[in-house]
Amino acid sequence: MNYTGFSYNIFSLGDAAITVDFGNYIDIDINKEVIARFNQLQQTPLPGMIEAVPAYSSLTVYYDVAAIRKLNPGLTAFETMQQLLEERLKQPILQKDGEERIIKIPVCYDTEFASDIQQLAAVKNISVEEVISFHTAKSYNVYMLGFLPGFAYMGEVDEKIATPRKSQPVNVAAGSVGIAGKQTGIYPLASPGGWQIIGRTPIKLFDAASLAPTLLRVGDLVQFYPIDKNEFEKIKIAEPQK
């Protein structure tokens, strides 16, 4: 099927969710399509829709089974949702490439906050300064949120610093900036994690008391810039506390 410009498959995800999958890989154009379709559903939800959840290259819609069955008693809830979703995918998106937010995030790459940066540099046969330079040289697209509230999966890092995740998770401090494969991300909360930690930001990524609890959202562009430990402490103190 191809109404969107991209091939996709639709399948059931349990008994109350349906997924549109555009392919299991990272692609900025596909991700923009996913985000645009997500925004489309946010503005005009499907009948019986509870919520929509975007990922790298797929979009999942959770729905009220009882409400959906009333729409067409002759079909299963999944069959009805599949029809509704396919009809929606036929509709054009007028502003697929909407204005992107650019979020600048300070990172302290000091070894006190970067437990894995020296090892990464050694494995890649580059200096720590080069790791920092490569990491801050690019803007990163926020492909999806997940794992933890406000955890943004971003990419893609330069091949020169791309590195596999750890074989076993370790305890990671809130604000830690890591790399896993070609992805980079920030731990919004203290948590076990397997990403290679190369720095830490003093910026708060998640605030449950806020009307907009996550700093980042899908479709944002993130630019990291380096700070020293003194700047880290100053920004941390200046951050509003609730």
Helices and strands as residue ranges (DSSP letters): E 9-12, E 17-21, H 28-43, E 49-54, E 58-63, H 65-71, H 77-89, E 102-108, H 117-124, H 128-136, E 139-145, E 152-155, E 170-172, E 176-180, E 183-186, E 191-193, E 196-200, E 221-227, H 229-238
